[in-house]
Amino acid sequence: MTGRGDLDSASSAPLHPAAREVLLAAVDRGYADPRRLHRAGREARLLLDNAREATADALGVRPDEVTFTPSGTHAVHLGLLGLVRGSRRGDVVVHSAVEHSAVRHAVAWGARAAEVSCDRHGRVDVDALAQAALAPEVGVVALQTANHEVATVQPVDELELPDGVPLFTDACASMGRLPLPGGWAAAAGSAHKWGGPAGVGLLLVRKRARWRNPFPGDDRVDERSTGFENVPAVLAAAASLQAVVAERAEAGTRQHELVDVVRRRVAAEVPDVEVVGDPERRLPHLATFSFLYVDGEALVTELDRRGFGIASGSACTASTLTPSHVLEAMGVLTHGNVRLSLQRDTTRADVDAFCDVLPALVAELRARVGM
């Protein structure tokens, strides 16, 4: 596969040039323990503080609201369960039916769930969320900023919760690509999705939020710290986040138009296909399709052979034999689902090349099963 055919940035994007440059420069300077008082430790601490300040500036938050974690998943677990533990009301988490599995697993592990449904575009009714939050045992509401599978952007800014009920938002799919919404007490992001290094998550906790560490602590100064930070990696993550935020107006417009081309061509040129997710209120770089009579994993494999890398959208898998809970909640076709997500340098020619290959390949796969 050439770089031009890699259309799976939602799983992980290549290192942004800004991240690569900073990472290489910081490897020799940021190795030490930033809590130590010797020169190497002080230098590592300076780099860590710089990363925190740059991240806060890019996201419009305070530096002391920023904590780096080992992954986006860990940031989700830490942020959500910390709000549950700090709640004075109860341990029930009201969440949408289309939340990432990291949210669902955290709730199953350390809280109780109350699920709110969505419409066929994957959009959640915020009035229903607010109504469910009135129950006295509800401690937290969780609503993602945008969906990781179908790109639908949720109306987080429209959510009005009862006093004392904090909002957790999983922003892993959207951070850097879209401005953060308002109203949250804790939020999570994942650096490898915006072009930073893998192994860096981002937890944001508002200064006045009632948050308590739900996991065993350590001797770190920051109560939200999860161990020894990878200082070069977090500095590179901060640099790439700044770059992506600076580019997003132009990149977002360009990618939105390219995804419109993909959605339009696939719907017009491939029979028996469902283009899922909100057609307008969506992430700019991501598109998802469900093809009747096609195995999603087979389609991914055949596209890979032709030089295109896309993701299967969590339809039936050999390991679990369970369909995507997101697609099920939306009431759309769960079979033959694939997800395409554009890289920062994807062009119209790349998109057209993908769309040119797809119809004949889908027809070939259907013919193999007699359809």
Residue, then its C-alpha position, 0 to 999 in steps of 0.5 A: m500500500t502506498g501512503r496515498g491509499d491509506l484511508d484509515s486515519a481514524s484508527s491512527a494517523p501518521l506522525h504530523p511533521a511537527a510531531r516528528e521534528v519535536l520528537l526527534a529533538a526531545v528524545d535526548r533532552g526529555y529522558a529524565d524523571p521530571r520530578r527530580l531536582h538535578r539538571a536533567g530532571r529540571e530540563a525534562r520538567l521544563l519540557l513537560d510543562n511546555a507540553r502542558e501549556a501548549t496543549a492548554d493553549a490549543l484547546g482553550v483550557r487551563p494548563d492545570e486542567v491538562t493531564f497526559t495519560p498512556s492512552g486515550t482509553h485510559a483517559v476515558h476510564l480515568g476521567l469518567l470514573g473519577l467523576v463517578r467517584g467524586s459524585r455526591r448523587g450516585d453511581v449511575v452513568v447516563h450515556s448515549a447508546v453510541e458511546h465508544s466501548a471504552v465508556r461502556h466498559a468503564v461503566a460496566w466496571g465501576a458504575r451502573a448504566a442508564e442508556v439513552s437511544c439515538d436516531r437513525h443518524g446516530r444523533v442523541d436527543v439531549d432532552a432525553l439525556a437531561q430528563a434521564a439525569l433527573a433521577p436521584e441516583v445519577g452521578v454523571v452523564a456521558l456524551q461523546t463529542a463525535n462518533h468514532e464509527v459514523a462521524t456524527v457530531q453530537p449536540v453537546d453544547e445544547l445539553e442542559l443538565p441538572d445542578g450537581v450532575p457533571l458531563f463527561t465527553d469522549a473527544c477522542a474522535s474529534m479533538g484537534r479536528l473540531p473545537l471542544p464543546g462547552g459544558w463538560a467537567a472532564a474530557a478525553g483525547s488520544a494523540h495518535k488520532w490527530g497525528g501525535p505519537a501513539g501511547v499518549g492520551l489526554l485527560l482534561v478535568r475542569k478546575r472546579a469539577r468534583w473528581r477523585n482518582p478512581f484507581p490506586g495512586d502513586d507518589r506523583v505530584d499531580e493527583r491525576s498522574t498515572g505514572f512516569e510520563n513519556v516526555p518526548a512523546v507528550l511534547a510531540a503530541a502537543a506540537s502536533l495538536q497545535a499544528v492541527v488546530a492551526e490547519r483545521a479551518e482549511a483542512g476541515t473544509r477540504q476534507h468535508e468536500l472530499v467526503d461529500v464526493v465519496r458519499r455521493r459517488v458510493a451511493a450513486e454507483v454501488p447498488d444496495v448500499e447504506v451511507v450511514g451517519d449524519p450527512e452534514r453535522r459530522l466529522p470532516h474526514l470520515a465516512t461509513f458505508s454498509f453493503l448488503y450481501v458483502d462481508g466487511e472484512a473481505l472487502v477490507t482485505e480485497l481493497d488492501r490488495r488493490g492498495f487501499g487501506i480502510a477499516s471494517g466498521s465492527a460488523c460481525t467478527a470471527s472473535t466475538l460474532t457480535p455486530s457493532h453496537v453503534l450501528e445496532a443502536m442506529g437501526v441501520l444495516t450492520h452487515g458489510n460495514v466499512r469506514l474510510s477516514l482521510q489523511r491530512d494529505t489525501t487528494r481528490a485524485d486519491v478519493d476518485a481512485f478509491c471510488d473507481v475501484l469500489p463498484a466492481l469489487v463489491a460486485e465481485l464479492r457479491a458474485r462469490v456468494g451467489m448474489 
